Amino acid sequence: MVQIIQYRNKCIGCNACVEAAPHRWVMSKKDGKCILVGGKQKKDLFIAHVPDFELEENQKAAEACPVNIIQVKKI
């Protein structure tokens, strides 16, 4: 199992995460920020638990993020 944490309020809407992992990230038409697909909000964070096979592409999404608002870890 992989845990993805996103600090969405700090997102600048650069689209890098969507390009790296398009099945897990989409851009909001409402506010122009990225949305963690399947993420559940917990205060200022969005958290998703995803299968192991999504680890690599979401690590690339986290590395591509210029404001470092994505954390990915195997749990």
C-alpha positions as CSV (number, residue, x, y, z in Angstrom):
1,M,0.0,0.0,0.0
2,V,1.2,3.5,-0.9
3,Q,0.1,6.7,0.9
4,I,0.0,10.0,-1.0
5,I,-0.3,13.2,0.9
6,Q,-1.1,16.5,-0.8
7,Y,-1.0,20.1,0.7
8,R,-3.6,21.3,-1.8
9,N,-3.9,24.9,-0.5
10,K,-0.2,25.5,-1.5
11,C,-0.7,24.2,-5.1
12,I,0.2,26.6,-7.9
13,G,-1.5,24.7,-10.6
14,C,1.6,23.9,-12.7
15,N,0.1,20.5,-14.0
16,A,3.4,18.6,-13.4
17,C,1.7,16.0,-11.3
18,V,-1.0,15.4,-13.9
19,E,1.6,14.8,-16.6
20,A,3.5,12.3,-14.4
21,A,0.5,10.4,-13.0
22,P,-2.6,11.2,-15.1
23,H,-4.7,8.5,-13.5
24,R,-4.2,9.9,-10.0
25,W,-4.1,13.6,-10.6
26,V,-6.4,16.0,-12.4
27,M,-6.7,19.8,-12.7
28,S,-9.7,21.5,-11.2
29,K,-11.6,23.7,-13.6
30,K,-13.0,25.5,-10.6
31,D,-9.8,26.9,-9.0
32,G,-7.0,25.7,-11.3
33,K,-5.3,23.6,-8.6
34,C,-4.6,19.8,-8.8
35,I,-6.9,17.3,-7.3
36,L,-5.7,14.0,-5.8
37,V,-8.2,11.5,-7.3
38,G,-9.5,9.4,-4.4
39,G,-8.0,11.7,-1.8
40,K,-9.9,12.3,1.4
41,Q,-9.6,15.7,3.1
42,K,-8.2,15.8,6.6
43,K,-7.9,19.5,7.7
44,D,-5.4,21.1,5.1
45,L,-4.3,17.8,3.7
46,F,-5.7,15.4,1.1
47,I,-4.7,11.7,1.7
48,A,-5.1,8.7,-0.6
49,H,-4.1,5.1,-0.1
50,V,-3.4,3.4,-3.4
51,P,-2.0,0.1,-4.6
52,D,1.8,-0.5,-4.8
53,F,1.9,-0.4,-8.6
54,E,1.2,3.3,-8.4
55,L,4.3,4.1,-6.3
56,E,6.7,4.9,-9.2
57,E,4.5,7.3,-11.2
58,N,3.4,9.1,-8.0
59,Q,7.0,9.5,-6.9
60,K,7.7,11.1,-10.2
61,A,4.7,13.4,-9.7
62,A,6.1,14.4,-6.2
63,E,9.6,15.0,-7.7
64,A,8.1,17.1,-10.5
65,C,6.2,19.4,-8.2
66,P,8.0,22.7,-8.0
67,V,6.5,23.6,-4.6
68,N,7.0,20.2,-3.0
69,I,3.4,19.7,-1.8
70,I,3.2,16.0,-2.5
71,Q,4.6,13.3,-0.3
72,V,4.6,9.6,-1.4
73,K,5.5,6.7,0.9
74,K,5.1,3.0,1.0
75,I,3.3,1.9,4.1
